[in-house]
Amino acid sequence: MAEKVEYTEDSIKSLDWKEHIRLRPGMYIGKLGDGSAHDDGIYVLVKEVMDNCIDEHMMGYGKTIQVKVGDHRVEVRDYGRGIPLGKVVDCVSKINTGGKYDSSAFQKSVGLNGVGTKAVNALSTYFRVQSFRDGETKMAEFNAGNITLDSPVEKSEQRNGTKITFEPDASVFKNYHFIPEYLDNLIWNYAFLNAGLTINFNGQKYHSENGLKDLLAKKTDVESQRYPIIHLKGEDIEIALTHSNQYGEEYYSFVNGQNTTQGGTHLAAFREAVVKVVRDFYKKDYDAADIRASIVGAIAVRVQEPVFESQTKTKLGSLTVVPEGATMRTFVLDFLRKSLDDYLHKNSETADALLKRILQSERERKDIAGIKKLANERAKKANLHNKKLRDCRLHFDDKKGDEDKKNGTMLFITEGDSASGSITKSRDVQTQAVFSLRGKPFNCFGSTKKVVYENEEFNLLQHALNIEDGIEGLRYRKIVIATDADVDGMHIRLLLMTYFLQFFPEVVKNGHLFILETPLFRVRNKKETIYCYSDEERQKAIAKLGNKPEITRFKGLGEISPEEFGEFIGEDIRLEPVILNKDTKVEQLLKFYMGKNTPDRQNFIIEKLRVEKDLVEEVA
């Protein structure tokens, strides 16, 4: 019987704002993370500060924003109106204090609850706010939300605006680091959604004149577009779309400038509306999957009072109401029913190209229908006792459960029994699953999706991940390729990356694919053990321990004991995200590295080859 606990007045505790944020940071910024995922907390902190600058720009104040991000410090300076000097401290340190509750001052802004910058303040070891307004300035500094400096109002010759500087707390965001590609994507999204705005980020200029059309132009290459990008703009709504040659559906959705990475009612309405309009235009009841296959689309809406499903604003809720009391579904459908239909009538070449893409998808779907049915039946039988999968108890797509834990779910894809055995014994059975490969996977470059169903291993993998019909039901937040750091291991990495890029590119583009970094060396003496992930770390460890420590070189995952492995896949796990650069052309990339162009690759290797003599000269 459980021990009884007294419930008295002493059991009731009141936390002030900063204590509550630091105790439950997930309520305010989502998951914490170390920066290896695009939605980790450190990027949410940057975004919360940037959102205030964007709101100023939307209201017509300030056409330029200066952003500087170093290893651990972030500086953001806008040229808006500046926080009223008498409220500078309150605006960053008192919950539910802000200027956005009065709709006449801020209309259709991103943040309305007065929490954003307070969360940044509470979760930073250094936070500095300075407002410039009408020839005067006021500055304050904080440490973990506690004020350390409150300067008086002084004269200033600087332009109006606000400057915020902060350093995320390393005790909250453990081993964190900013990944440039994630910041680059974040800044570009702000530029695309605010045509005419200029953001100077670490010395580079970000500017867009054509909004979402520019966004899709960067996300796709002209050669893969089946027809020129359709760009439609209306009152409080903007849409861009095209079809490509890739598998799957790819969407980018925004509300009031906020990137809703998990979609919501506006994205669901967009997907539904495209199908309805296309069917009506061609007067034929095409399968929805054939219409949306290979689509690349973007939608941005602005509403007076958006209702998000969480403080991090990644998914628009169903309670959001658009002008005149319409639902988001009817608002989007009515807009596309007129504008997209008009566009297709006026642009017959685009309409013909769209029809060809739909008919091609229809043929491909029917071509693999038979093998797909058989493969799925095999997969169902295998799932009853899938020897390849050691599943975990919690999943990313579970309707209930702790959000932080669901965001921590991951599937390790390993090579061979020895590696999978070590991970299986040392993993967290609540959130970590293991899928074991049998040798090297098939090189699927240039193959149709039929191969995914014909190849038992590929078919079982897609069923384990639950991504056959898209990533909405993805069972693990992170898909981790865990292979040896040798030539064979690198080859298996390439083959798996080819599989995802070829057939499930949205997995990569949405930041779900990672590489597990495991130590190359163990350096130890009788008192201390240091695991090293590079030769540079090895040299530092030797210097630190001194007196000829014992050095072990790990050649494969199977050589690492389960006890040791537990240290590498726990709290201090090192994951390298697989990121597609904005200039990366997937088709060209795969063709060069995985296609049958051996002479080209040979020439590339010969040109880049460095022999031992060259390396010695470089060191000298």
Secondary structure, DSSP 8 states (H G I E B T S, - for coil): -------SGGG-----HHHHHHHSTHHHHS----SSSTTSHHHHHHHHHHHHHHHHHHTT--SEEEEEE-SS-EEEEE-SS---GGGHHHHHHSTT-SS-SSTTTSSS-S--SS-HHHHHHHTEEEEEEEEEETTEEEEEEEETTEEEEE---EE--S-SEEEEEEEE-TTTSTT----HHHHHHHHHHHHHHSTT-EEEETTEEEE-SSTHHHHHHHHS-GGG-SS--EEEEETTEEEEEEE-SSSS-EEEEEETTEE-TT-BHHHHHHHHHHHHHHHHHHTS---HHHHHTTEEEEEEE--SS--BSSTT--SB-TT-B-GGG-BHHHHHHHHHHHHHHHHHHH-HHHHHHHHHHHHHHHHHHHHHHHHHHHHHHHHHHHHHT-TTEE--S--TT-SSS-HHHHHT-EEEEEEHHHHHHHHHHHS-TTTEEEEEE-SS----TT--THHHHHSHHHHHHHHHHT-TT-STT-S-SEEEEE--SSHHHHHHHHHHHHHHHHH-HHHHHTT-EEEE---SEEEE-SS-EEEESSHHHHHHHHHHH-S--EEEE--SGGGS-HHHHHHHSSTT--EEE----TT--HHHHHHHHHSS-HHHHHHHHHHH---HHHHHHHH-
